[in-house]
Amino acid sequence: MIRSRIKRRVSLGDRVKKAREGLRVAGEKVTQDDLARAVGVKRNTVTRWENGAMVPSDPATRASLAEALEVSRVASVAGELPD
């Protein structure tokens, strides 16, 4: 079938989660709470981003998110984070 040949588009939330889970600080995984503090939002906001319920629309928040996840600001503004 055609649907089986179409790649599933990876959501921004999936990319945020993958990037966060790939980060280590002092050998420890970065939690949603850690990311929320670094970006200046509440933990449930990070949860909503990762679940795809919302995306960060404020440019300053997107810049902070990109910095915290150690990705380029261009990728963040474009709505992309590396796979």
VOKEZA-369175 format. One line per 10 residues: number of its first residue (from 0); their letters; for each residue x, y, z of N, C-alpha, C. Coordinates in Angstrom, 2 decimals. Layout:
<nodes>
NUM) a) X,Y,Z,X,Y,Z,X,Y,Z | ...
</nodes>
This chain:
<nodes>
0) mirsrikrrv) 0.82,-1.18,0.00,0.00,0.00,0.00,0.87,1.25,0.00 | 0.32,2.32,-0.50,1.03,3.59,-0.54,1.34,4.09,0.87 | 0.40,3.96,1.77,0.63,4.47,3.13,1.84,3.83,3.79 | 2.10,2.59,3.48,3.24,1.92,4.10,4.57,2.47,3.59 | 4.57,3.12,2.41,5.79,3.68,1.84,6.02,5.13,2.24 | 5.02,5.76,2.82,5.15,7.15,3.24,5.78,7.17,4.63 | 6.86,7.92,4.75,7.52,8.03,6.05,6.64,8.82,7.01 | 6.60,8.37,8.23,5.89,9.11,9.27,6.69,10.37,9.57 | 6.02,11.49,9.54,6.68,12.75,9.85,6.91,12.84,11.35 | 8.12,13.13,11.73,8.48,13.23,13.13,8.06,14.60,13.64
10) slgdrvkkar) 7.28,14.61,14.70,6.76,15.87,15.23,7.84,16.63,16.00 | 7.58,17.90,16.19,8.48,18.73,17.00,8.58,18.14,18.41 | 7.45,17.68,18.94,7.46,17.09,20.28,8.36,15.87,20.38 | 8.32,15.02,19.33,9.19,13.85,19.31,10.65,14.27,19.30 | 10.95,15.33,18.54,12.33,15.80,18.45,12.80,16.42,19.77 | 11.91,17.18,20.42,12.25,17.77,21.71,12.57,16.66,22.71 | 11.70,15.67,22.76,11.89,14.57,23.71,13.19,13.82,23.42 | 13.43,13.52,22.15,14.65,12.79,21.78,15.90,13.60,22.13 | 15.86,14.90,21.84,17.01,15.76,22.15,17.22,15.84,23.66 | 16.13,16.00,24.41,16.24,16.08,25.88,16.80,14.79,26.45
20) eglrvagekv) 16.28,13.66,25.98,16.73,12.37,26.51,18.18,12.07,26.14 | 18.67,12.70,25.08,20.05,12.50,24.67,21.05,13.36,25.42 | 20.55,14.35,26.13,21.44,15.24,26.89,21.84,14.61,28.22 | 23.04,14.94,28.65,23.53,14.51,29.95,24.18,15.71,30.64 | 23.89,15.87,31.91,24.53,16.90,32.73,25.14,16.16,33.91 | 26.45,16.25,34.01,27.18,15.54,35.07,26.84,14.05,35.04 | 26.67,13.50,33.83,26.39,12.08,33.67,24.94,11.68,33.87 | 24.11,12.62,34.25,22.69,12.34,34.51,21.83,12.79,33.35 | 20.73,12.05,33.09,19.78,12.46,32.07,19.12,13.77,32.46 | 18.75,14.55,31.46,18.03,15.80,31.69,16.55,15.48,31.76
30) tqddlaravg) 15.90,15.86,32.86,14.47,15.59,33.03,13.63,16.71,32.44 | 12.34,16.48,32.33,11.43,17.53,31.89,11.52,18.72,32.83 | 11.64,18.46,34.11,11.74,19.53,35.10,13.03,20.34,34.89 | 14.13,19.66,34.61,15.40,20.34,34.33,15.26,21.25,33.11 | 14.66,20.72,32.05,14.48,21.49,30.82,13.57,22.68,31.06 | 12.49,22.46,31.80,11.55,23.54,32.10,12.25,24.68,32.83 | 13.08,24.35,33.83,13.81,25.39,34.56,14.78,26.13,33.64 | 15.44,25.40,32.75,16.41,26.02,31.84,15.74,26.97,30.85 | 14.51,26.63,30.45,13.79,27.43,29.46,12.97,28.53,30.12 | 12.60,28.32,31.38,11.78,29.31,32.09,10.30,29.09,31.94
40) vkrntvtrwe) 9.91,27.80,31.86,8.49,27.43,31.77,8.21,26.39,32.84 | 6.95,26.00,32.95,6.57,24.96,33.90,6.78,23.58,33.28 | 6.96,22.57,34.14,7.20,21.22,33.66,6.07,20.73,32.77 | 4.82,21.07,33.12,3.71,20.58,32.30,3.72,21.19,30.90 | 4.36,22.34,30.74,4.51,22.93,29.41,5.44,22.06,28.56 | 6.54,21.60,29.15,7.45,20.70,28.45,6.73,19.40,28.09 | 5.93,18.89,29.01,5.14,17.68,28.75,4.23,17.90,27.55 | 3.56,19.03,27.50,2.67,19.33,26.38,3.44,19.44,25.07 | 4.63,20.05,25.10,5.45,20.11,23.88,5.77,18.70,23.42 | 6.24,17.85,24.34,6.66,16.51,23.97,5.49,15.64,23.51
50) ngamvpsdpa) 4.31,15.88,24.04,3.12,15.11,23.64,2.47,15.67,22.39 | 2.95,16.80,21.90,2.38,17.39,20.70,1.11,18.18,20.93 | 0.78,18.44,22.20,-0.43,19.19,22.51,-0.27,20.68,22.23 | 0.98,21.14,22.22,1.27,22.54,21.92,2.71,22.66,21.48 | 3.02,23.76,20.83,4.40,24.05,20.42,4.77,25.43,20.96 | 6.04,25.64,21.24,6.44,26.96,21.73,6.33,27.98,20.59 | 5.53,29.00,20.79,5.32,30.00,19.73,6.10,31.29,19.97 | 6.45,31.56,21.20,7.19,32.77,21.54,8.64,32.63,21.07 | 9.14,33.59,20.27,10.52,33.50,19.78,11.57,33.38,20.88 | 11.36,34.07,21.98,12.32,34.00,23.08,12.33,32.60,23.71
60) traslaeale) 11.15,32.02,23.84,11.05,30.67,24.39,11.69,29.67,23.45 | 11.45,29.83,22.15,12.06,28.93,21.16,13.59,29.04,21.21 | 14.10,30.27,21.37,15.54,30.47,21.45,16.10,29.80,22.72 | 15.40,29.97,23.83,15.83,29.34,25.09,15.80,27.82,24.98 | 14.77,27.30,24.33,14.65,25.85,24.14,15.81,25.34,23.29 | 16.10,26.03,22.20,17.20,25.62,21.32,18.53,25.63,22.09 | 18.74,26.67,22.89,19.98,26.76,23.67,20.06,25.64,24.69 | 18.96,25.38,25.39,18.95,24.33,26.41,19.17,22.95,25.80 | 18.64,22.73,24.61,18.78,21.43,23.94,20.05,21.35,23.10 | 20.80,22.46,23.08,22.05,22.52,22.33,21.85,22.25,20.85
70) vsrvasvage) 20.81,22.89,20.28,20.58,22.84,18.84,20.62,24.26,18.30 | 20.73,24.39,16.99,20.84,25.73,16.43,19.52,26.47,16.54 | 19.61,27.78,16.68,18.41,28.61,16.75,17.65,28.55,15.43 | 18.37,28.43,14.31,17.73,28.33,13.01,16.82,27.11,12.96 | 17.29,25.99,13.48,16.47,24.78,13.50,15.25,24.99,14.37 | 15.42,25.68,15.49,14.31,25.95,16.38,13.27,26.84,15.74 | 13.70,27.92,15.10,12.78,28.85,14.45,12.06,28.18,13.30 | 12.74,27.29,12.61,12.13,26.58,11.49,11.17,25.49,11.97 | 11.12,25.29,13.28,10.23,24.25,13.80,10.84,22.87,13.69 | 12.14,22.82,13.56,12.83,21.54,13.41,13.87,21.40,14.49
80) lpd) 14.06,20.18,14.89,15.16,19.82,15.76,15.78,18.58,15.15 | 17.06,18.38,15.26,17.70,17.26,14.58,17.14,15.91,15.02 | 17.12,14.97,14.08,16.66,13.60,14.38,17.68,12.85,15.18
</nodes>
